[in-house]
Amino acid sequence: MMKEPHTNDVNTVEVEHQENQQTSDSSIAAANAIKYTAYIILFFGFLYFLVQYVLPLL
């Protein structure tokens, strides 16, 4: 059975509603604090390497 091309059949579409939960400001601040603390530790580790191993060679 073929559908008529000019019929007024209306298809209903259910839209799923999703709530987007925003991450809290405190968790973003904590993540940034951990990230920048890691950067500082890596920086001082690199400086320690330069002072202990590279500078004595000069």
ROSE-4610 file (N, C-alpha, C; in Angstrom, 1 decimal, always signed):
// ROSE-4610
residu = [M/M/M/M/M/M/K/K/K/E/E/E/P/P/P/H/H/H/T/T/T/N/N/N/D/D/D/V/V/V/N/N/N/T/T/T/V/V/V/E/E/E/V/V/V/E/E/E/H/H/H/Q/Q/Q/E/E/E/N/N/N/Q/Q/Q/Q/Q/Q/T/T/T/S/S/S/D/D/D/S/S/S/S/S/S/I/I/I/A/A/A/A/A/A/A/A/A/N/N/N/A/A/A/I/I/I/K/K/K/Y/Y/Y/T/T/T/A/A/A/Y/Y/Y/I/I/I/I/I/I/L/L/L/F/F/F/F/F/F/G/G/G/F/F/F/L/L/L/Y/Y/Y/F/F/F/L/L/L/V/V/V/Q/Q/Q/Y/Y/Y/V/V/V/L/L/L/P/P/P/L/L/L/L/L/L]
num = [1/1/1/2/2/2/3/3/3/4/4/4/5/5/5/6/6/6/7/7/7/8/8/8/9/9/9/10/10/10/11/11/11/12/12/12/13/13/13/14/14/14/15/15/15/16/16/16/17/17/17/18/18/18/19/19/19/20/20/20/21/21/21/22/22/22/23/23/23/24/24/24/25/25/25/26/26/26/27/27/27/28/28/28/29/29/29/30/30/30/31/31/31/32/32/32/33/33/33/34/34/34/35/35/35/36/36/36/37/37/37/38/38/38/39/39/39/40/40/40/41/41/41/42/42/42/43/43/43/44/44/44/45/45/45/46/46/46/47/47/47/48/48/48/49/49/49/50/50/50/51/51/51/52/52/52/53/53/53/54/54/54/55/55/55/56/56/56/57/57/57/58/58/58]
x = [+0.8/+0.0/+0.9/+0.7/+1.5/+0.8/+1.6/+1.0/+0.8/-0.3/-0.6/+0.4/+1.0/+2.0/+1.4/+0.1/-0.4/-1.4/-1.1/-2.0/-1.5/-2.4/-2.1/-1.7/-1.0/-0.6/+0.5/+0.3/+1.3/+1.9/+3.2/+4.0/+4.4/+4.1/+4.5/+5.9/+6.7/+8.1/+8.3/+8.7/+8.9/+10.4/+10.5/+11.8/+12.3/+13.4/+13.9/+14.6/+14.2/+14.7/+15.8/+17.0/+18.1/+18.5/+18.7/+19.2/+20.7/+21.3/+22.7/+23.1/+23.9/+24.4/+25.7/+25.7/+26.9/+27.8/+29.1/+30.1/+30.2/+30.3/+30.3/+31.7/+31.6/+32.8/+33.9/+33.6/+34.6/+35.3/+34.7/+35.4/+36.3/+35.9/+36.7/+38.0/+37.8/+38.9/+39.8/+39.3/+40.2/+41.0/+40.3/+41.0/+42.2/+41.9/+42.9/+44.0/+43.7/+44.8/+45.7/+45.1/+45.9/+46.8/+46.2/+46.9/+48.1/+47.9/+49.0/+50.0/+49.6/+50.6/+51.5/+50.9/+51.7/+52.7/+52.3/+53.2/+54.4/+54.1/+55.1/+56.1/+55.6/+56.5/+57.4/+56.8/+57.6/+58.7/+58.3/+59.3/+60.4/+60.1/+61.2/+62.0/+61.4/+62.1/+63.1/+62.7/+63.6/+64.8/+64.4/+65.5/+66.5/+66.0/+66.8/+67.8/+67.2/+68.0/+69.1/+68.8/+69.8/+70.9/+70.5/+71.5/+72.4/+71.8/+72.6/+73.4/+72.9/+73.6/+74.2/+73.6/+74.1/+75.1/+74.8/+75.7/+77.1/+77.2/+78.6/+79.4/+78.8/+79.5/+80.2/+79.7/+80.2/+81.4]
y = [-1.2/+0.0/+1.2/+2.1/+3.3/+4.5/+5.4/+6.6/+7.7/+8.4/+9.5/+10.6/+11.2/+12.2/+13.5/+13.8/+15.0/+14.9/+13.9/+13.7/+14.6/+14.9/+15.8/+15.0/+13.8/+13.0/+13.8/+13.9/+14.6/+13.5/+13.4/+12.5/+13.3/+12.7/+13.3/+12.8/+13.7/+13.3/+13.7/+12.8/+13.0/+13.5/+14.6/+15.2/+14.9/+14.3/+13.9/+15.1/+15.5/+16.6/+16.2/+16.8/+16.5/+17.7/+17.6/+18.7/+18.7/+19.8/+19.9/+20.4/+19.7/+20.1/+20.8/+22.0/+22.8/+22.3/+22.2/+21.9/+23.1/+22.8/+23.9/+24.7/+25.9/+26.8/+26.3/+25.6/+25.1/+24.0/+23.1/+22.0/+22.5/+23.5/+24.1/+24.7/+25.4/+26.1/+25.0/+23.9/+22.9/+22.2/+22.0/+21.4/+22.3/+23.6/+24.6/+24.6/+24.5/+24.6/+23.4/+22.2/+21.0/+21.1/+21.6/+21.7/+22.7/+23.8/+24.8/+24.4/+23.7/+23.1/+22.1/+21.3/+20.3/+21.1/+22.2/+23.0/+23.5/+24.0/+24.6/+23.5/+22.3/+21.2/+20.8/+20.7/+20.3/+21.4/+22.7/+23.8/+23.7/+23.5/+23.4/+22.2/+21.1/+19.9/+20.1/+20.8/+21.1/+22.0/+23.0/+23.9/+23.1/+22.1/+21.3/+20.4/+19.9/+19.2/+20.0/+21.3/+22.1/+22.4/+22.7/+23.1/+21.9/+20.7/+19.5/+18.9/+18.9/+18.1/+18.9/+20.0/+20.7/+21.8/+22.6/+23.6/+23.1/+22.0/+21.5/+21.1/+20.8/+20.5/+21.7/+22.9/+24.1/+24.6]
z = [+0.0/+0.0/+0.0/-0.9/-1.1/-0.4/+0.1/+0.8/-0.2/-0.1/-1.0/-0.7/-1.8/-1.6/-1.0/-1.1/-0.7/+0.5/+1.3/+2.5/+3.6/+4.6/+5.7/+6.9/+6.8/+7.9/+8.7/+10.0/+10.8/+11.7/+11.6/+12.4/+13.7/+14.8/+16.1/+16.5/+16.9/+17.3/+18.7/+19.5/+20.9/+21.1/+21.8/+22.0/+23.4/+23.5/+24.8/+25.4/+26.6/+27.3/+28.2/+28.0/+28.9/+29.7/+30.9/+31.8/+31.8/+31.4/+31.4/+32.8/+33.5/+34.8/+34.7/+35.1/+35.1/+36.2/+35.9/+37.0/+37.9/+39.1/+40.1/+40.0/+40.4/+40.3/+41.2/+42.3/+43.3/+42.6/+41.9/+41.3/+40.1/+39.4/+38.4/+39.0/+40.1/+40.8/+41.4/+41.9/+42.4/+41.3/+40.1/+39.0/+38.5/+38.5/+38.1/+39.1/+40.3/+41.4/+41.2/+41.0/+40.8/+39.6/+38.5/+37.2/+37.4/+38.0/+38.1/+39.1/+40.1/+41.1/+40.4/+39.5/+38.8/+37.9/+37.2/+36.4/+37.2/+38.4/+39.3/+39.7/+40.1/+40.5/+39.3/+38.1/+37.0/+36.7/+36.9/+36.6/+37.6/+38.9/+39.9/+39.7/+39.3/+39.0/+37.9/+36.8/+35.7/+36.2/+37.1/+37.6/+38.5/+39.3/+40.1/+39.2/+38.1/+37.2/+36.6/+36.2/+35.6/+36.7/+37.9/+38.9/+39.3/+39.4/+39.9/+38.8/+37.5/+36.5/+35.4/+35.0/+33.9/+34.3/+35.3/+35.7/+36.1/+36.8/+37.2/+35.9/+34.8/+33.6/+33.0/+33.3/+32.7/+33.3]
